[in-house]
């Protein structure tokens, strides 16, 4: 996975952290959790606030189902 694989990352976060309310996650934690996901293979320095917001929004949407 790369930073632009928003939906795939969101699904992986739902699986990895089912007990977490994604609306309450700090970007520092979100960044770390994404980098720790199995299959994530991108430069940690390539993320930014816009990317993290997009992933968080997708995670919120994915967890609503």
PQR file of N, CA, C, O and H, with PARSE charges and radii, in Angstrom:
ATOM      1  N   UNK A   1       0.843  -1.185   0.000 -0.4000 1.5000
ATOM      2  CA  UNK A   1       0.000   0.000   0.000 -0.0000 2.0000
ATOM      3  C   UNK A   1       0.880   1.237   0.000  0.5500 1.7000
ATOM      4  O   UNK A   1       1.966   1.264   0.580 -0.5500 1.4000
ATOM      5  N   UNK A   2       0.380   2.243  -0.661 -0.4000 1.5000
ATOM      6  CA  UNK A   2       1.017   3.551  -0.714 -0.0000 2.0000
ATOM      7  C   UNK A   2       0.070   4.577  -0.099  0.5500 1.7000
ATOM      8  O   UNK A   2      -1.102   4.278   0.129 -0.5500 1.4000
ATOM      9  H   UNK A   2      -0.502   2.222  -1.132  0.4000 1.0000
ATOM     10  N   UNK A   3       0.567   5.777   0.168 -0.4000 1.5000
ATOM     11  CA  UNK A   3      -0.249   6.817   0.787 -0.0000 2.0000
ATOM     12  C   UNK A   3      -1.526   7.100   0.008  0.5500 1.7000
ATOM     13  O   UNK A   3      -2.538   7.461   0.609 -0.5500 1.4000
ATOM     14  H   UNK A   3       1.519   6.019  -0.017  0.4000 1.0000
ATOM     15  N   UNK A   4      -1.508   6.948  -1.302 -0.4000 1.5000
ATOM     16  CA  UNK A   4      -2.699   7.264  -2.095 -0.0000 2.0000
ATOM     17  C   UNK A   4      -3.712   6.121  -2.157  0.5500 1.7000
ATOM     18  O   UNK A   4      -4.744   6.256  -2.813 -0.5500 1.4000
ATOM     19  H   UNK A   4      -0.686   6.655  -1.791  0.4000 1.0000
ATOM     20  N   UNK A   5      -3.443   5.016  -1.498 -0.4000 1.5000
ATOM     21  CA  UNK A   5      -4.385   3.892  -1.435 -0.0000 2.0000
ATOM     22  C   UNK A   5      -5.346   4.091  -0.258  0.5500 1.7000
ATOM     23  O   UNK A   5      -5.423   3.261   0.648 -0.5500 1.4000
ATOM     24  H   UNK A   5      -2.604   4.906  -0.965  0.4000 1.0000
ATOM     25  N   UNK A   6      -6.064   5.194  -0.294 -0.4000 1.5000
ATOM     26  CA  UNK A   6      -6.889   5.640   0.824 -0.0000 2.0000
ATOM     27  C   UNK A   6      -7.876   4.576   1.296  0.5500 1.7000
ATOM     28  O   UNK A   6      -7.915   4.258   2.484 -0.5500 1.4000
ATOM     29  H   UNK A   6      -6.001   5.868  -1.030  0.4000 1.0000
ATOM     30  N   UNK A   7      -8.661   4.030   0.394 -0.4000 1.5000
ATOM     31  CA  UNK A   7      -9.684   3.060   0.788 -0.0000 2.0000
ATOM     32  C   UNK A   7      -9.067   1.778   1.337  0.5500 1.7000
ATOM     33  O   UNK A   7      -9.549   1.227   2.327 -0.5500 1.4000
ATOM     34  H   UNK A   7      -8.628   4.289  -0.572  0.4000 1.0000
ATOM     35  N   UNK A   8      -8.024   1.315   0.708 -0.4000 1.5000
ATOM     36  CA  UNK A   8      -7.353   0.098   1.169 -0.0000 2.0000
ATOM     37  C   UNK A   8      -6.768   0.306   2.574  0.5500 1.7000
ATOM     38  O   UNK A   8      -6.855  -0.582   3.421 -0.5500 1.4000
ATOM     39  H   UNK A   8      -7.633   1.763  -0.096  0.4000 1.0000
ATOM     40  N   UNK A   9      -6.182   1.465   2.813 -0.4000 1.5000
ATOM     41  CA  UNK A   9      -5.639   1.780   4.131 -0.0000 2.0000
ATOM     42  C   UNK A   9      -6.770   1.853   5.151  0.5500 1.7000
ATOM     43  O   UNK A   9      -6.637   1.336   6.260 -0.5500 1.4000
ATOM     44  H   UNK A   9      -6.111   2.187   2.124  0.4000 1.0000
ATOM     45  N   UNK A  10      -7.883   2.493   4.786 -0.4000 1.5000
ATOM     46  CA  UNK A  10      -9.022   2.610   5.701 -0.0000 2.0000
ATOM     47  C   UNK A  10      -9.546   1.240   6.110  0.5500 1.7000
ATOM     48  O   UNK A  10      -9.841   1.018   7.284 -0.5500 1.4000
ATOM     49  H   UNK A  10      -7.991   2.913   3.885  0.4000 1.0000
ATOM     50  N   UNK A  11      -9.664   0.330   5.169 -0.4000 1.5000
ATOM     51  CA  UNK A  11     -10.135  -1.027   5.476 -0.0000 2.0000
ATOM     52  C   UNK A  11      -9.148  -1.728   6.406  0.5500 1.7000
ATOM     53  O   UNK A  11      -9.551  -2.408   7.351 -0.5500 1.4000
ATOM     54  H   UNK A  11      -9.425   0.510   4.215  0.4000 1.0000
ATOM     55  N   UNK A  12      -7.871  -1.562   6.137 -0.4000 1.5000
ATOM     56  CA  UNK A  12      -6.850  -2.176   6.992 -0.0000 2.0000
ATOM     57  C   UNK A  12      -6.891  -1.597   8.402  0.5500 1.7000
ATOM     58  O   UNK A  12      -6.667  -2.321   9.371 -0.5500 1.4000
ATOM     59  H   UNK A  12      -7.544  -1.010   5.370  0.4000 1.0000
ATOM     60  N   UNK A  13      -7.171  -0.310   8.529 -0.4000 1.5000
ATOM     61  CA  UNK A  13      -7.269   0.311   9.853 -0.0000 2.0000
ATOM     62  C   UNK A  13      -8.490  -0.192  10.612  0.5500 1.7000
ATOM     63  O   UNK A  13      -8.417  -0.403  11.823 -0.5500 1.4000
ATOM     64  H   UNK A  13      -7.353   0.279   7.741  0.4000 1.0000
ATOM     65  N   UNK A  14      -9.610  -0.386   9.920 -0.4000 1.5000
ATOM     66  CA  UNK A  14     -10.799  -0.955  10.564 -0.0000 2.0000
ATOM     67  C   UNK A  14     -10.464  -2.332  11.131  0.5500 1.7000
ATOM     68  O   UNK A  14     -10.847  -2.656  12.255 -0.5500 1.4000
ATOM     69  H   UNK A  14      -9.669  -0.215   8.937  0.4000 1.0000
ATOM     70  N   UNK A  15      -9.752  -3.137  10.354 -0.4000 1.5000
ATOM     71  CA  UNK A  15      -9.371  -4.479  10.797 -0.0000 2.0000
ATOM     72  C   UNK A  15      -8.355  -4.438  11.934  0.5500 1.7000
ATOM     73  O   UNK A  15      -8.438  -5.233  12.870 -0.5500 1.4000
ATOM     74  H   UNK A  15      -9.440  -2.873   9.441  0.4000 1.0000
ATOM     75  N   UNK A  16      -7.402  -3.519  11.856 -0.4000 1.5000
ATOM     76  CA  UNK A  16      -6.324  -3.464  12.838 -0.0000 2.0000
ATOM     77  C   UNK A  16      -6.743  -2.805  14.156  0.5500 1.7000
ATOM     78  O   UNK A  16      -6.193  -3.115  15.213 -0.5500 1.4000
ATOM     79  H   UNK A  16      -7.335  -2.873  11.095  0.4000 1.0000
ATOM     80  N   UNK A  17      -7.719  -1.897  14.085 -0.4000 1.5000
ATOM     81  CA  UNK A  17      -8.120  -1.138  15.278 -0.0000 2.0000
ATOM     82  C   UNK A  17      -9.650  -1.059  15.376  0.5500 1.7000
ATOM     83  O   UNK A  17     -10.219   0.031  15.326 -0.5500 1.4000
ATOM     84  H   UNK A  17      -8.165  -1.645  13.226  0.4000 1.0000
ATOM     85  N   UNK A  18     -10.309  -2.209  15.516 -0.4000 1.5000
ATOM     86  CA  UNK A  18     -11.776  -2.206  15.510 -0.0000 2.0000
ATOM     87  C   UNK A  18     -12.397  -1.479  16.703  0.5500 1.7000
ATOM     88  O   UNK A  18     -13.552  -1.058  16.638 -0.5500 1.4000
ATOM     89  H   UNK A  18      -9.846  -3.094  15.556  0.4000 1.0000
ATOM     90  N   UNK A  19     -11.647  -1.330  17.781 -0.4000 1.5000
ATOM     91  CA  UNK A  19     -12.170  -0.710  18.994 -0.0000 2.0000
ATOM     92  C   UNK A  19     -12.028   0.814  18.994  0.5500 1.7000
ATOM     93  O   UNK A  19     -12.521   1.482  19.903 -0.5500 1.4000
ATOM     94  H   UNK A  19     -10.708  -1.672  17.835  0.4000 1.0000
ATOM     95  N   UNK A  20     -11.364   1.358  17.994 -0.4000 1.5000
ATOM     96  CA  UNK A  20     -11.042   2.783  17.959 -0.0000 2.0000
ATOM     97  C   UNK A  20     -12.103   3.566  17.183  0.5500 1.7000
ATOM     98  O   UNK A  20     -12.544   3.143  16.114 -0.5500 1.4000
ATOM     99  H   UNK A  20     -10.963   0.815  17.256  0.4000 1.0000
ATOM    100  N   UNK A  21     -12.502   4.706  17.735 -0.4000 1.5000
ATOM    101  CA  UNK A  21     -13.367   5.637  17.012 -0.0000 2.0000
ATOM    102  C   UNK A  21     -12.450   6.512  16.160  0.5500 1.7000
ATOM    103  O   UNK A  21     -11.705   7.328  16.703 -0.5500 1.4000
ATOM    104  H   UNK A  21     -12.143   5.049  18.604  0.4000 1.0000
ATOM    105  N   UNK A  22     -12.489   6.359  14.844 -0.4000 1.5000
ATOM    106  CA  UNK A  22     -11.555   7.087  13.981 -0.0000 2.0000
ATOM    107  C   UNK A  22     -11.698   8.605  14.064  0.5500 1.7000
ATOM    108  O   UNK A  22     -10.773   9.333  13.704 -0.5500 1.4000
ATOM    109  H   UNK A  22     -13.094   5.696  14.402  0.4000 1.0000
ATOM    110  N   UNK A  23     -12.837   9.086  14.531 -0.4000 1.5000
ATOM    111  CA  UNK A  23     -13.027  10.528  14.667 -0.0000 2.0000
ATOM    112  C   UNK A  23     -12.167  11.115  15.781  0.5500 1.7000
ATOM    113  O   UNK A  23     -11.925  12.322  15.814 -0.5500 1.4000
ATOM    114  H   UNK A  23     -13.589   8.495  14.823  0.4000 1.0000
ATOM    115  N   UNK A  24     -11.706  10.262  16.690 -0.4000 1.5000
ATOM    116  CA  UNK A  24     -10.958  10.732  17.858 -0.0000 2.0000
ATOM    117  C   UNK A  24      -9.456  10.504  17.743  0.5500 1.7000
ATOM    118  O   UNK A  24      -8.713  10.789  18.682 -0.5500 1.4000
ATOM    119  H   UNK A  24     -11.902   9.282  16.663  0.4000 1.0000
ATOM    120  N   UNK A  25      -9.007  10.000  16.613 -0.4000 1.5000
ATOM    121  CA  UNK A  25      -7.592   9.656  16.443 -0.0000 2.0000
ATOM    122  C   UNK A  25      -6.781  10.893  16.062  0.5500 1.7000
ATOM    123  O   UNK A  25      -7.137  11.634  15.146 -0.5500 1.4000
ATOM    124  H   UNK A  25      -9.611   9.768  15.850  0.4000 1.0000
ATOM    125  N   UNK A  26      -5.684  11.095  16.787 -0.4000 1.5000
ATOM    126  CA  UNK A  26      -4.760  12.190  16.452 -0.0000 2.0000
ATOM    127  C   UNK A  26      -3.966  11.797  15.214  0.5500 1.7000
ATOM    128  O   UNK A  26      -3.702  10.617  14.983 -0.5500 1.4000
ATOM    129  H   UNK A  26      -5.394  10.493  17.531  0.4000 1.0000
ATOM    130  N   UNK A  27      -3.589  12.787  14.427 -0.4000 1.5000
ATOM    131  CA  UNK A  27      -2.837  12.517  13.205 -0.0000 2.0000
ATOM    132  C   UNK A  27      -1.495  11.853  13.496  0.5500 1.7000
ATOM    133  O   UNK A  27      -1.019  11.064  12.681 -0.5500 1.4000
ATOM    134  H   UNK A  27      -3.803  13.746  14.615  0.4000 1.0000
ATOM    135  N   UNK A  28      -0.876  12.150  14.629 -0.4000 1.5000
ATOM    136  CA  UNK A  28       0.397  11.497  14.961 -0.0000 2.0000
ATOM    137  C   UNK A  28       0.201  10.002  15.134  0.5500 1.7000
ATOM    138  O   UNK A  28       1.018   9.206  14.673 -0.5500 1.4000
ATOM    139  H   UNK A  28      -1.263  12.791  15.292  0.4000 1.0000
ATOM    140  N   UNK A  29      -0.891   9.617  15.804 -0.4000 1.5000
ATOM    141  CA  UNK A  29      -1.190   8.190  15.969 -0.0000 2.0000
ATOM    142  C   UNK A  29      -1.592   7.561  14.645  0.5500 1.7000
ATOM    143  O   UNK A  29      -1.160   6.455  14.319 -0.5500 1.4000
ATOM    144  H   UNK A  29      -1.555  10.264  16.178  0.4000 1.0000
ATOM    145  N   UNK A  30      -2.418   8.265  13.883 -0.4000 1.5000
ATOM    146  CA  UNK A  30      -2.856   7.754  12.588 -0.0000 2.0000
ATOM    147  C   UNK A  30      -1.664   7.495  11.686  0.5500 1.7000
ATOM    148  O   UNK A  30      -1.589   6.445  11.048 -0.5500 1.4000
ATOM    149  H   UNK A  30      -2.769   9.163  14.147  0.4000 1.0000
ATOM    150  N   UNK A  31      -0.747   8.420  11.623 -0.4000 1.5000
ATOM    151  CA  UNK A  31       0.454   8.272  10.796 -0.0000 2.0000
ATOM    152  C   UNK A  31       1.241   7.032  11.217  0.5500 1.7000
ATOM    153  O   UNK A  31       1.656   6.235  10.375 -0.5500 1.4000
ATOM    154  H   UNK A  31      -0.808   9.273  12.141  0.4000 1.0000
ATOM    155  N   UNK A  32       1.441   6.876  12.514 -0.4000 1.5000
ATOM    156  CA  UNK A  32       2.202   5.727  13.021 -0.0000 2.0000
ATOM    157  C   UNK A  32       1.483   4.421  12.703  0.5500 1.7000
ATOM    158  O   UNK A  32       2.111   3.459  12.260 -0.5500 1.4000
ATOM    159  H   UNK A  32       1.104   7.523  13.198  0.4000 1.0000
ATOM    160  N   UNK A  33       0.171   4.381  12.925 -0.4000 1.5000
ATOM    161  CA  UNK A  33      -0.588   3.153  12.673 -0.0000 2.0000
ATOM    162  C   UNK A  33      -0.567   2.773  11.206  0.5500 1.7000
ATOM    163  O   UNK A  33      -0.481   1.592  10.871 -0.5500 1.4000
ATOM    164  H   UNK A  33      -0.339   5.162  13.285  0.4000 1.0000
ATOM    165  N   UNK A  34      -0.646   3.757  10.334 -0.4000 1.5000
ATOM    166  CA  UNK A  34      -0.584   3.466   8.894 -0.0000 2.0000
ATOM    167  C   UNK A  34       0.780   2.872   8.547  0.5500 1.7000
ATOM    168  O   UNK A  34       0.867   1.869   7.838 -0.5500 1.4000
ATOM    169  H   UNK A  34      -0.717   4.716  10.606  0.4000 1.0000
ATOM    170  N   UNK A  35       1.827   3.488   9.044 -0.4000 1.5000
ATOM    171  CA  UNK A  35       3.184   3.002   8.754 -0.0000 2.0000
ATOM    172  C   UNK A  35       3.410   1.592   9.296  0.5500 1.7000
ATOM    173  O   UNK A  35       4.238   0.852   8.765 -0.5500 1.4000
ATOM    174  H   UNK A  35       1.757   4.303   9.620  0.4000 1.0000
ATOM    175  N   UNK A  36       2.681   1.215  10.347 -0.4000 1.5000
ATOM    176  CA  UNK A  36       2.819  -0.111  10.953 -0.0000 2.0000
ATOM    177  C   UNK A  36       1.956  -1.180  10.278  0.5500 1.7000
ATOM    178  O   UNK A  36       2.103  -2.366  10.573 -0.5500 1.4000
ATOM    179  H   UNK A  36       2.009   1.816  10.778  0.4000 1.0000
ATOM    180  N   UNK A  37       1.063  -0.776   9.379 -0.4000 1.5000
ATOM    181  CA  UNK A  37       0.183  -1.745   8.726 -0.0000 2.0000
ATOM    182  C   UNK A  37       0.986  -2.729   7.887  0.5500 1.7000
ATOM    183  O   UNK A  37       1.927  -2.356   7.186 -0.5500 1.4000
ATOM    184  H   UNK A  37       0.944   0.188   9.139  0.4000 1.0000
ATOM    185  N   UNK A  38       0.590  -3.993   7.977 -0.4000 1.5000
ATOM    186  CA  UNK A  38       1.206  -5.002   7.123 -0.0000 2.0000
ATOM    187  C   UNK A  38       0.862  -4.670   5.674  0.5500 1.7000
ATOM    188  O   UNK A  38      -0.300  -4.442   5.340 -0.5500 1.4000
ATOM    189  H   UNK A  38      -0.175  -4.295   8.546  0.4000 1.0000
ATOM    190  N   UNK A  39       1.852  -4.647   4.843 -0.4000 1.5000
ATOM    191  CA  UNK A  39       1.639  -4.344   3.439 -0.0000 2.0000
ATOM    192  C   UNK A  39       1.838  -2.882   3.092  0.5500 1.7000
ATOM    193  O   UNK A  39       1.844  -2.522   1.914 -0.5500 1.4000
ATOM    194  H   UNK A  39       2.797  -4.832   5.115  0.4000 1.0000
ATOM    195  N   UNK A  40       2.000  -2.025   4.105 -0.4000 1.5000
ATOM    196  CA  UNK A  40       2.260  -0.620   3.804 -0.0000 2.0000
ATOM    197  C   UNK A  40       3.726  -0.459   3.450  0.5500 1.7000
ATOM    198  O   UNK A  40       4.611  -0.837   4.218 -0.5500 1.4000
ATOM    199  H   UNK A  40       1.995  -2.316   5.061  0.4000 1.0000
ATOM    200  N   UNK A  41       3.973   0.107   2.274 -0.4000 1.5000
ATOM    201  CA  UNK A  41       5.346   0.210   1.781 -0.0000 2.0000
ATOM    202  C   UNK A  41       5.540   1.534   1.053  0.5500 1.7000
ATOM    203  O   UNK A  41       5.669   1.581  -0.170 -0.5500 1.4000
ATOM    204  H   UNK A  41       3.254   0.413   1.650  0.4000 1.0000
ATOM    205  N   UNK A  42       5.557   2.609   1.839 -0.4000 1.5000
ATOM    206  CA  UNK A  42       5.780   3.928   1.250 -0.0000 2.0000
ATOM    207  C   UNK A  42       6.632   4.728   2.231  0.5500 1.7000
ATOM    208  O   UNK A  42       6.762   4.365   3.399 -0.5500 1.4000
ATOM    209  H   UNK A  42       5.452   2.570   2.833  0.4000 1.0000
ATOM    210  N   UNK A  43       7.193   5.793   1.751 -0.4000 1.5000
ATOM    211  CA  UNK A  43       8.051   6.643   2.560 -0.0000 2.0000
ATOM    212  C   UNK A  43       7.200   7.391   3.588  0.5500 1.7000
ATOM    213  O   UNK A  43       6.302   8.141   3.202 -0.5500 1.4000
ATOM    214  H   UNK A  43       7.087   6.088   0.801  0.4000 1.0000
ATOM    215  N   UNK A  44       7.459   7.206   4.886 -0.4000 1.5000
ATOM    216  CA  UNK A  44       6.690   7.906   5.916 -0.0000 2.0000
ATOM    217  C   UNK A  44       6.723   9.429   5.764  0.5500 1.7000
ATOM    218  O   UNK A  44       5.795  10.111   6.200 -0.5500 1.4000
ATOM    219  H   UNK A  44       8.188   6.597   5.199  0.4000 1.0000
ATOM    220  N   UNK A  45       7.749   9.952   5.171 -0.4000 1.5000
ATOM    221  CA  UNK A  45       7.891  11.398   5.004 -0.0000 2.0000
ATOM    222  C   UNK A  45       7.011  11.951   3.878  0.5500 1.7000
ATOM    223  O   UNK A  45       6.890  13.168   3.735 -0.5500 1.4000
ATOM    224  H   UNK A  45       8.503   9.398   4.817  0.4000 1.0000
ATOM    225  N   UNK A  46       6.409  11.090   3.096 -0.4000 1.5000
ATOM    226  CA  UNK A  46       5.603  11.538   1.956 -0.0000 2.0000
ATOM    227  C   UNK A  46       4.165  11.881   2.336  0.5500 1.7000
ATOM    228  O   UNK A  46       3.400  12.353   1.495 -0.5500 1.4000
ATOM    229  H   UNK A  46       6.507  10.101   3.213  0.4000 1.0000
ATOM    230  N   UNK A  47       3.794  11.651   3.583 -0.4000 1.5000
ATOM    231  CA  UNK A  47       2.427  11.985   3.988 -0.0000 2.0000
ATOM    232  C   UNK A  47       2.340  13.468   4.334  0.5500 1.7000
ATOM    233  O   UNK A  47       3.349  14.138   4.556 -0.5500 1.4000
ATOM    234  H   UNK A  47       4.416  11.268   4.267  0.4000 1.0000
ATOM    235  N   UNK A  48       1.109  13.955   4.372 -0.4000 1.5000
ATOM    236  CA  UNK A  48       0.859  15.321   4.810 -0.0000 2.0000
ATOM    237  C   UNK A  48      -0.540  15.373   5.421  0.5500 1.7000
ATOM    238  O   UNK A  48      -1.256  14.372   5.441 -0.5500 1.4000
ATOM    239  H   UNK A  48       0.289  13.411   4.191  0.4000 1.0000
ATOM    240  N   UNK A  49      -0.914  16.531   5.910 -0.4000 1.5000
ATOM    241  CA  UNK A  49      -2.195  16.661   6.594 -0.0000 2.0000
ATOM    242  C   UNK A  49      -3.368  16.319   5.673  0.5500 1.7000
ATOM    243  O   UNK A  49      -4.330  15.683   6.103 -0.5500 1.4000
ATOM    244  H   UNK A  49      -0.332  17.344   5.894  0.4000 1.0000
ATOM    245  N   UNK A  50      -3.291  16.732   4.433 -0.4000 1.5000
ATOM    246  CA  UNK A  50      -4.374  16.449   3.476 -0.0000 2.0000
ATOM    247  C   UNK A  50      -4.560  14.951   3.276  0.5500 1.7000
ATOM    248  O   UNK A  50      -5.689  14.461   3.256 -0.5500 1.4000
ATOM    249  H   UNK A  50      -2.510  17.248   4.084  0.4000 1.0000
ATOM    250  N   UNK A  51      -3.467  14.228   3.129 -0.4000 1.5000
ATOM    251  CA  UNK A  51      -3.524  12.775   2.954 -0.0000 2.0000
ATOM    252  C   UNK A  51      -4.111  12.116   4.192  0.5500 1.7000
ATOM    253  O   UNK A  51      -4.979  11.250   4.090 -0.5500 1.4000
ATOM    254  H   UNK A  51      -2.549  14.626   3.144  0.4000 1.0000
ATOM    255  N   UNK A  52      -3.636  12.527   5.361 -0.4000 1.5000
ATOM    256  CA  UNK A  52      -4.135  11.939   6.608 -0.0000 2.0000
ATOM    257  C   UNK A  52      -5.617  12.245   6.805  0.5500 1.7000
ATOM    258  O   UNK A  52      -6.363  11.382   7.267 -0.5500 1.4000
ATOM    259  H   UNK A  52      -2.931  13.231   5.444  0.4000 1.0000
ATOM    260  N   UNK A  53      -6.054  13.448   6.466 -0.4000 1.5000
ATOM    261  CA  UNK A  53      -7.476  13.790   6.554 -0.0000 2.0000
ATOM    262  C   UNK A  53      -8.302  12.899   5.637  0.5500 1.7000
ATOM    263  O   UNK A  53      -9.377  12.435   6.021 -0.5500 1.4000
ATOM    264  H   UNK A  53      -5.448  14.149   6.090  0.4000 1.0000
ATOM    265  N   UNK A  54      -7.812  12.660   4.445 -0.4000 1.5000
ATOM    266  CA  UNK A  54      -8.512  11.819   3.486 -0.0000 2.0000
ATOM    267  C   UNK A  54      -8.623  10.382   3.989  0.5500 1.7000
ATOM    268  O   UNK A  54      -9.677   9.757   3.875 -0.5500 1.4000
ATOM    269  H   UNK A  54      -6.939  13.037   4.134  0.4000 1.0000
ATOM    270  N   UNK A  55      -7.547   9.873   4.537 -0.4000 1.5000
ATOM    271  CA  UNK A  55      -7.558   8.509   5.077 -0.0000 2.0000
ATOM    272  C   UNK A  55      -8.489   8.425   6.274  0.5500 1.7000
ATOM    273  O   UNK A  55      -9.246   7.464   6.408 -0.5500 1.4000
ATOM    274  H   UNK A  55      -6.691  10.382   4.630  0.4000 1.0000
ATOM    275  N   UNK A  56      -8.439   9.430   7.148 -0.4000 1.5000
ATOM    276  CA  UNK A  56      -9.308   9.430   8.316 -0.0000 2.0000
ATOM    277  C   UNK A  56     -10.780   9.472   7.893  0.5500 1.7000
ATOM    278  O   UNK A  56     -11.606   8.767   8.472 -0.5500 1.4000
ATOM    279  H   UNK A  56      -7.824  10.211   7.039  0.4000 1.0000
ATOM    280  N   UNK A  57     -11.111  10.279   6.906 -0.4000 1.5000
ATOM    281  CA  UNK A  57     -12.494  10.358   6.411 -0.0000 2.0000
ATOM    282  C   UNK A  57     -12.944   9.011   5.842  0.5500 1.7000
ATOM    283  O   UNK A  57     -14.071   8.577   6.081 -0.5500 1.4000
ATOM    284  H   UNK A  57     -10.441  10.852   6.435  0.4000 1.0000
ATOM    285  N   UNK A  58     -12.068   8.360   5.097 -0.4000 1.5000
ATOM    286  CA  UNK A  58     -12.401   7.046   4.544 -0.0000 2.0000
ATOM    287  C   UNK A  58     -12.577   6.020   5.650  0.5500 1.7000
ATOM    288  O   UNK A  58     -13.450   5.156   5.564 -0.5500 1.4000
ATOM    289  H   UNK A  58     -11.153   8.713   4.903  0.4000 1.0000
ATOM    290  N   UNK A  59     -11.755   6.109   6.686 -0.4000 1.5000
ATOM    291  CA  UNK A  59     -11.860   5.198   7.832 -0.0000 2.0000
ATOM    292  C   UNK A  59     -13.197   5.420   8.543  0.5500 1.7000
ATOM    293  O   UNK A  59     -13.866   4.454   8.911 -0.5500 1.4000
ATOM    294  H   UNK A  59     -11.046   6.811   6.755  0.4000 1.0000
ATOM    295  N   UNK A  60     -13.586   6.664   8.736 -0.4000 1.5000
ATOM    296  CA  UNK A  60     -14.866   6.977   9.370 -0.0000 2.0000
ATOM    297  C   UNK A  60     -16.004   6.388   8.548  0.5500 1.7000
ATOM    298  O   UNK A  60     -16.905   5.749   9.090 -0.5500 1.4000
ATOM    299  H   UNK A  60     -13.042   7.449   8.437  0.4000 1.0000
ATOM    300  N   UNK A  61     -15.957   6.605   7.249 -0.4000 1.5000
ATOM    301  CA  UNK A  61     -16.990   6.062   6.355 -0.0000 2.0000
ATOM    302  C   UNK A  61     -17.022   4.542   6.394  0.5500 1.7000
ATOM    303  O   UNK A  61     -18.093   3.938   6.455 -0.5500 1.4000
ATOM    304  H   UNK A  61     -15.225   7.125   6.809  0.4000 1.0000
ATOM    305  N   UNK A  62     -15.850   3.929   6.359 -0.4000 1.5000
ATOM    306  CA  UNK A  62     -15.755   2.469   6.365 -0.0000 2.0000
ATOM    307  C   UNK A  62     -16.273   1.890   7.685  0.5500 1.7000
ATOM    308  O   UNK A  62     -16.888   0.824   7.691 -0.5500 1.4000
ATOM    309  H   UNK A  62     -14.980   4.419   6.310  0.4000 1.0000
ATOM    310  N   UNK A  63     -16.034   2.570   8.779 -0.4000 1.5000
ATOM    311  CA  UNK A  63     -16.462   2.036  10.086 -0.0000 2.0000
ATOM    312  C   UNK A  63     -17.943   2.236  10.329  0.5500 1.7000
ATOM    313  O   UNK A  63     -18.486   1.656  11.270 -0.5500 1.4000
ATOM    314  H   UNK A  63     -15.535   3.437   8.774  0.4000 1.0000
ATOM    315  N   UNK A  64     -18.616   3.033   9.519 -0.4000 1.5000
ATOM    316  CA  UNK A  64     -20.071   3.244   9.662 -0.0000 2.0000
ATOM    317  C   UNK A  64     -20.877   2.043   9.178  0.5500 1.7000
ATOM    318  O   UNK A  64     -22.054   1.915   9.514 -0.5500 1.4000
ATOM    319  H   UNK A  64     -18.175   3.505   8.755  0.4000 1.0000
ATOM    320  N   UNK A  65     -20.258   1.160   8.392 -0.4000 1.5000
ATOM    321  CA  UNK A  65     -20.983   0.022   7.840 -0.0000 2.0000
ATOM    322  C   UNK A  65     -21.108  -1.111   8.809  0.5500 1.7000
ATOM    323  O   UNK A  65     -21.697  -2.141   8.481 -0.5500 1.4000
ATOM    324  H   UNK A  65     -19.301   1.264   8.118  0.4000 1.0000
TER
END
